[in-house]
Amino acid sequence: MTQDPAVADAHHATGPGVVTPQDPSVSHRPTRIPWGGLLVLAAAGFTAVTTELLPSGLLPQISRDLGVDESAVGSLTAVYAAIIVFTALPLSRFLAGRVPRKTLLIATVLAFALSNVLLALSPALGCAIGARLLGGIAHGMLWSSMAPYVARIVPAHSVGKAMAVVFSGNSIALAVGAPIGTLMGSLMSWRASFLVLAGVGVLLAGLAFWLLPGAHDNASQKTPSLRAAMKLPGVIAVAIAWPLLLLAHFTLFTYVAPFLLASGLPESATSISLSVVGIASLVGIWIAGMTADSRPRASVIAAVGLLTLTFALLPALGGTWVGAFGLMTLWGIAFGAVGIYNQAAILRAGGEHKDAANGLTVVTIQLGIALGAVYGALALTTVGAQLVPLAAAVPTAIALVIIIASRRGGYPAGPREKRR
């Protein structure tokens, strides 16, 4: 059998987490990219992120219908994130090797559908919270299993490109998913929005059964070990740097409305700016898909450096339409790219324990998102709304230092960078 060129390159590379011919995950390496299956996974990611964000857009309707305060409805988002933190790692470790990867992904998509049906039929807040707990469990399992699965069903030299396709669903959901769901809720009802999402989930499960290839692990592969994964310095670097970038993003994303108002822009600028960030992130994902496999180190450093500079300049230049939306376009491009670079980095760094390493980042990312809102609130009350972007630049700069320092572990040079 002819050796994959990407595997041959990796065999001569140094540093932990590099895929070698002895890595069990590269046995029976596919030679084609299953584009149909990747698009189904991207749609599943779109549905997951839309499911996570939709209660925020429909909060007043849900509050009136269930007869509770809006602050109480906010618990639908809080419990969703909390259950991910507590269940993603234990469940992914327990199910690894016991349930085929394709079957697990289809089951998580169906769990999303069931969660949304139960939420749409909830007569009281307690029932709605129970439905959201099921959705959160499915969310954690989807993101814990999706990236390692994708890494097994595409050629080794196309992992970055495949990740860019699959994770484009996240950015599309941020740009149009939640707004469309909110619009549907205003035209029909909040319950109808979740029922439509449930129907989409059932359709995707059927398409996944038809289009997703099987991904069988080598019989000699070890059970994913979180302890072994955490001993790899590259895993720790990515598991810290990536959540710091999410923390920075949500520090400003959560409080972009007061920032824009304090900068002198009208209230209508908020919805436009959020869509600009989401749409621009698709450009970043496209760029990352072109560079994540060949020049991962230089590319991630450039993207995180651009993100740091953008946050630092927003307080000074964000007071005009041109300055604000120009910088927000750069914000979206950089943020869309860093997600792909970091996803590829954690799979490389984890090596044979890539499943456990990826599960670890699912948890730390949720913590980063939650802490981003808290950190942003602290910045809002201490330094003021106009300096919130500067507060976001601090964790971004720390992440940049970690990435630069992790040359051999989490963020090594790619094949073309080594040849140069």
C-alpha positions in Angstrom: 0.0 0.0 0.0 1.4 3.5 -0.9 2.1 5.7 2.0 0.1 8.9 2.3 2.4 11.9 1.6 1.1 13.7 4.7 1.9 10.7 6.9 5.4 10.6 5.4 5.9 14.2 6.2 4.7 13.7 9.7 7.0 10.7 10.2 10.0 13.0 9.8 8.6 15.7 12.1 9.4 16.0 15.8 7.3 16.9 18.7 4.4 15.3 20.6 1.1 14.7 19.0 2.5 14.3 15.4 0.6 11.6 13.5 3.0 8.8 12.5 2.5 5.6 10.5 2.4 3.7 13.8 -0.6 5.8 15.0 -3.6 3.5 15.0 -5.8 6.2 13.7 -4.1 6.3 10.3 -4.6 2.6 9.5 -7.1 2.2 6.7 -6.7 6.0 6.0 -9.4 7.0 3.4 -8.3 8.5 0.1 -11.3 10.6 -0.6 -13.1 13.4 1.1 -16.8 12.5 1.8 -18.2 16.0 0.9 -21.8 15.0 1.5 -21.1 13.7 4.9 -19.1 16.8 5.8 -22.0 19.1 4.7 -24.4 17.1 6.9 -22.1 17.5 9.9 -21.8 21.3 9.2 -25.6 21.4 9.2 -25.7 19.5 12.5 -23.3 22.1 13.9 -25.6 24.9 12.6 -28.5 23.2 14.3 -26.6 22.8 17.6 -25.4 26.4 17.8 -28.8 27.7 16.8 -30.4 25.5 19.5 -28.0 26.9 22.1 -28.6 30.6 21.2 -32.3 30.6 20.3 -33.7 31.1 23.8 -31.9 34.4 24.1 -33.7 35.8 21.1 -37.1 34.5 22.2 -36.7 35.3 25.8 -39.6 37.8 26.1 -42.0 35.4 24.3 -41.0 32.4 26.5 -41.3 34.6 29.6 -44.9 35.7 28.8 -46.0 32.2 27.8 -44.6 30.4 30.8 -45.6 33.1 33.2 -42.1 33.6 34.7 -39.6 36.5 34.8 -37.2 37.0 32.0 -34.3 36.4 34.4 -35.7 33.0 35.1 -35.9 32.2 31.4 -32.2 33.0 31.2 -31.6 29.7 33.1 -32.4 27.8 29.9 -29.1 29.0 28.5 -27.2 28.6 31.8 -28.2 25.0 32.4 -27.4 24.2 28.8 -23.8 25.3 29.2 -23.4 23.8 32.7 -24.5 20.3 31.8 -21.9 20.3 29.0 -19.1 21.0 31.4 -20.1 18.2 33.7 -21.0 15.5 31.2 -18.9 16.0 28.1 -15.8 14.3 29.3 -17.2 11.4 31.3 -19.7 10.5 28.7 -17.2 10.6 25.8 -14.8 8.4 27.8 -17.5 5.9 28.7 -18.9 5.6 25.2 -15.5 5.5 23.4 -15.1 2.1 21.9 -18.6 1.0 23.0 -20.7 2.8 20.4 -19.6 3.2 16.8 -18.8 6.8 16.0 -21.3 7.1 13.2 -24.1 5.7 15.4 -23.1 8.1 18.2 -23.3 11.2 16.0 -26.7 10.2 14.6 -27.9 9.6 18.2 -26.8 13.0 19.3 -28.6 14.7 16.4 -31.8 12.8 17.3 -31.3 13.8 20.9 -31.2 17.5 19.8 -34.5 16.9 17.9 -36.1 15.3 21.0 -34.9 18.1 23.3 -36.4 20.7 21.0 -39.7 18.8 20.8 -39.9 18.6 24.6 -39.0 22.2 25.0 -41.7 23.2 22.5 -44.3 21.2 24.4 -43.2 22.3 27.9 -46.1 23.6 30.0 -43.8 25.1 32.7 -40.3 26.3 33.2 -39.2 23.1 35.1 -40.1 21.0 32.1 -38.3 23.4 29.8 -35.2 23.2 31.9 -35.3 19.4 31.7 -35.5 19.6 27.9 -32.5 21.9 27.8 -30.5 19.6 30.0 -31.0 16.8 27.4 -30.0 19.3 24.6 -26.8 20.3 26.5 -25.8 16.6 26.9 -26.3 16.1 23.2 -24.3 19.3 22.5 -21.3 18.2 24.5 -21.3 14.7 22.9 -21.6 16.2 19.4 -18.6 18.4 19.7 -16.6 15.8 21.7 -17.1 13.3 18.9 -17.3 15.3 15.7 -13.7 16.5 15.3 -12.1 13.1 16.0 -14.6 11.4 13.7 -13.8 13.9 10.9 -10.1 13.3 11.3 -10.7 9.6 10.7 -12.9 9.8 7.5 -10.7 12.2 5.4 -7.2 11.9 4.0 -4.5 13.0 6.4 -3.4 15.9 4.3 -7.0 17.3 4.2 -8.0 17.4 7.8 -7.7 21.2 8.1 -9.9 21.7 4.9 -12.5 19.2 6.3 -12.6 21.0 9.6 -13.2 24.3 7.9 -16.2 22.8 6.0 -17.7 21.2 9.1 -17.2 24.1 11.5 -18.6 26.7 9.0 -21.9 25.6 10.5 -21.0 27.4 13.7 -20.4 30.8 12.0 -23.4 30.5 9.8 -25.5 29.9 12.9 -24.0 32.9 14.6 -24.7 35.1 11.5 -28.1 33.9 10.5 -29.3 30.9 12.5 -30.4 32.7 15.7 -31.8 35.8 13.9 -33.9 33.6 11.5 -35.2 31.6 14.5 -36.1 34.7 16.3 -37.9 36.1 13.2 -39.8 32.8 13.0 -40.8 33.1 16.6 -42.1 36.6 16.0 -44.1 35.5 13.0 -45.5 32.3 14.5 -44.5 31.4 18.1 -41.4 30.5 20.0 -42.7 26.9 20.2 -42.9 26.7 16.4 -39.3 27.8 16.1 -38.1 24.8 18.2 -40.4 22.4 16.4 -38.9 23.5 13.1 -35.4 22.9 14.6 -36.6 19.5 15.7 -37.8 18.6 12.2 -34.4 19.7 10.7 -32.7 17.4 13.2 -34.7 14.4 12.2 -34.0 15.1 8.5 -30.2 15.5 9.3 -30.2 12.2 11.2 -31.6 10.5 8.1 -29.1 12.1 5.8 -26.3 11.2 8.2 -27.3 7.5 8.2 -27.2 7.6 4.4 -24.1 9.8 3.7 -21.7 9.4 6.7 -19.1 6.7 6.3 -18.2 4.4 9.1 -15.1 5.2 11.1 -13.7 2.1 12.7 -10.8 2.3 15.2 -7.9 -0.1 15.0 -8.5 -3.0 17.4 -5.2 -2.2 19.1 -6.0 1.4 19.8 -5.9 2.4 23.5 -8.9 3.7 25.4 -8.7 7.5 25.3 -7.0 8.6 28.5 -7.5 12.2 29.8 -4.6 11.8 32.2 -2.3 10.7 29.4 -3.6 13.5 27.1 -2.9 16.1 29.8 0.7 14.9 30.2 1.3 16.1 26.6 2.5 19.7 26.8 0.9 20.6 23.5 -2.5 19.6 24.8 -2.3 21.8 27.8 -1.1 24.7 25.6 -4.1 24.4 23.2 -6.6 23.7 26.1 -5.6 27.0 27.7 -5.0 29.3 24.6 -8.1 28.3 22.8 -10.5 29.0 25.7 -8.7 32.3 26.3 -9.6 33.4 22.8 -13.3 32.3 23.3 -13.2 34.3 26.6 -12.0 37.4 24.8 -14.5 37.0 22.0 -17.5 36.7 24.3 -16.3 39.5 26.5 -17.0 41.9 23.7 -19.6 39.9 21.8 -21.9 39.9 24.9 -21.5 43.6 25.5 -21.1 44.9 22.0 -24.4 46.9 22.3 -23.3 49.1 25.2 -19.8 49.5 23.5 -21.3 50.8 20.3 -23.8 53.1 22.1 -20.9 54.5 24.2 -18.9 55.0 21.0 -21.7 57.2 19.6 -23.3 54.8 17.2 -27.1 54.2 17.1 -28.9 51.2 18.6 -29.5 49.7 15.1 -25.7 49.2 14.7 -25.8 46.3 17.2 -27.7 43.8 15.0 -25.7 44.8 12.0 -22.4 44.4 13.8 -23.2 40.9 15.0 -24.1 39.8 11.5 -20.9 41.4 10.2 -18.8 39.4 12.6 -20.6 36.2 11.8 -20.5 36.6 8.0 -16.8 37.8 8.1 -15.9 34.7 10.1 -16.9 32.6 7.1 -14.1 34.3 5.2 -11.7 33.4 8.1 -12.9 29.8 7.9 -12.2 29.7 4.2 -8.7 31.1 4.7 -8.0 28.6 7.5 -9.2 25.7 5.3 -6.5 26.7 2.8 -3.7 27.1 5.3 -4.4 24.9 8.3 -2.6 21.8 6.9 0.3 23.5 5.2 1.2 26.6 7.3 -0.6 26.1 10.7 1.9 27.9 12.9 2.4 31.1 11.0 -1.3 31.2 10.2 -2.5 30.9 13.8 0.0 33.5 15.0 -1.1 35.9 12.3 -4.8 35.4 13.1 -4.4 35.8 16.9 -2.1 38.8 16.4 -4.8 40.4 14.1 -7.5 39.6 16.7 -5.4 41.3 19.5 -4.7 44.4 17.3 -8.4 44.7 16.4 -9.6 44.6 20.0 -6.9 47.1 21.0 -7.9 49.6 18.2 -11.7 49.4 18.6 -11.8 51.9 21.5 -10.0 54.5 19.4 -11.5 53.9 16.0 -14.9 52.3 16.8 -16.7 55.7 17.0 -17.5 55.8 13.3 -19.4 53.5 11.0 -16.3 52.9 8.8 -14.0 52.3 11.8 -16.4 50.1 13.7 -17.5 47.8 10.9 -14.0 47.7 9.3 -12.5 46.5 12.6 -15.4 44.1 13.2 -14.9 42.6 9.8 -11.3 41.9 10.8 -12.5 40.5 14.1 -14.8 38.1 12.4 -12.2 36.9 9.9 -9.6 36.4 12.6 -12.0 34.6 15.0 -13.4 32.3 12.3 -9.8 31.3 11.4 -8.5 30.7 14.9 -11.3 28.1 15.6 -10.1 25.9 12.7 -6.4 26.3 13.6 -7.0 25.3 17.2 -9.3 22.4 16.3 -6.6 21.0 14.1 -3.9 21.8 16.7 -5.6 19.8 19.5 -6.0 16.7 17.2 -2.3 16.9 16.4 -1.3 17.4 19.9 -3.5 14.7 21.3 -2.0 12.0 19.1 -3.5 8.6 20.0 -5.4 10.3 22.8 -6.9 12.9 20.5 -10.5 12.0 21.6 -9.7 12.7 25.3 -7.8 15.9 24.3 -10.7 17.1 22.2 -13.2 16.4 25.0 -11.0 18.4 27.4 -11.2 21.4 25.1 -15.0 21.1 24.8 -15.2 21.6 28.5 -12.6 24.4 28.8 -14.2 26.2 25.8 -17.6 26.2 27.6 -15.8 27.6 30.7 -14.2 30.3 28.5 -17.5 31.3 27.0 -19.2 31.5 30.5 -16.3 33.4 32.0 -16.2 35.7 29.0 -19.7 37.1 29.9 -18.6 37.5 33.6 -15.3 39.1 32.7 -17.1 41.4 30.2 -19.5 42.5 32.9 -16.6 43.2 35.3 -14.9 45.3 32.6 -18.2 47.1 31.9 -18.6 48.2 35.5 -15.0 49.0 36.2 -13.5 50.6 33.1 -16.7 51.5 31.2 -18.4 50.2 28.0 -16.0 52.0 25.6 -12.9 50.1 27.0 -14.5 46.6 27.0 -12.6 45.8 23.7 -9.3 46.7 25.4 -10.2 44.3 28.2 -10.9 41.6 25.6 -7.4 42.2 24.1 -5.7 41.1 27.4 -6.6 37.4 27.3 -6.1 37.4 23.5 -2.5 38.7 24.0 -1.9 36.0 26.7 -3.1 33.3 24.2 -0.7 34.7 21.6 2.2 34.4 24.0 1.3 30.8 24.7 1.0 30.0 21.0 4.4 31.5 20.2 6.0 29.7 23.1 4.5 26.3 22.1 6.6 25.8 19.1 7.2 22.0 19.5 4.0 20.9 21.2 0.6 22.5 20.5 1.5 24.7 17.6 4.3 23.2 15.5 5.3 24.2 12.0 3.6 22.6 9.1 5.1 20.8 6.1 5.7 23.8 3.9 7.0 25.9 6.9 9.5 23.1 7.7 10.8 22.9 4.1 11.3 26.6 4.1 
